[in-house]
Amino acid sequence: MSISAARATALQQTADALLAARRTGTPIADLAADLAPATEEESFAVQDIMMQAFLPIGGWKIGSRGPEGVPFFAPMPRAWMGEDGTLFRGATHRLRGLEAEIAFQIGSELPPRDTPYTRDEVIAAIAGCHPAIEVLESAYIDPMTVSRENMLADLQMHGGFVAGPAVPQWQTIDWATEKVTLLTDDVVRVEKIGSAPGGNDLIRLLVYLANEGAARTGGLHVGDWITTGSWTGVTWSSAGSEAVISFGRAGTVSLQFAPETL
């Protein structure tokens, strides 16, 4: 389904509203009815407009509602990425949502091409597998109260990313039995086993991104980070908190939020 010129104009206004809310730190309750995306396709069109304001892109967050679900993805601006242990500060860090993820970094170019990349080709292009934290933020006052399409349009609530050290022999990990623990300020908030939301075949998501996703991404590039969905759901944090996420075999990663006075 294509988007009409009139609708594309409205979606530009949608992107402008979300960008203004994020940039100024003045969230909105929701989008006006005539600006709200009616379909996932419209949501992704808004993402692509917003993406131009946050170049360069440092990677992509991709997920799926179950092992057989069609994946969906959003850009992750490079400026929003930090090193393990990074201190996140500023008015743009309002909600401080936390998600425990497994991320992959691309080590070889995967440009768009007519012949789909095989699973083996995608695996060969992976430079490393890492534990990661995605920080969730939003243009909405309470993103959990808006429609799924409106949430998707807002970069799928992306607000930051941190990766931990590369995982040795990651291809031998049984993701179905992998344990994850999320702590804030030394308090265990979540413990789960085999809880990847898109199923235990994480590589399926990267293959989709390299092939079907290439029309939007322009291909995957050396250094790109790919997250694969939250193992812990969303955990809301607070100013001054430290978050630590530990996987059974896939390692540990942490970040901190500055006190509100900084």
Buried (B, 14 or more C-beta within 10 A) or exposed (E): EEBEEEBEEBBBBBBBBBBEBBEEEEBBEBBEEEBBBEEBEBBBBBBBBBBEEBEEBBBBBBBBEEEEEEBBBBBBBBEBBBEBEBEBBEEBBBBBBBBBBBBBBBEEEBEBEEEEBEBEBBBEBBBBBBBBBBBBBBBBBEBEEBBEBBBBBBBBBBBBBBBBEBBEEBEEBEBEEBBBBBBBEEEEBBEBEBBBBBBBBBBBBBBBBBBEBBEBBEBBBEEBBBBBBBBBBBBEBEBBBBBBBBBEBBBEBBBBBBEEEE
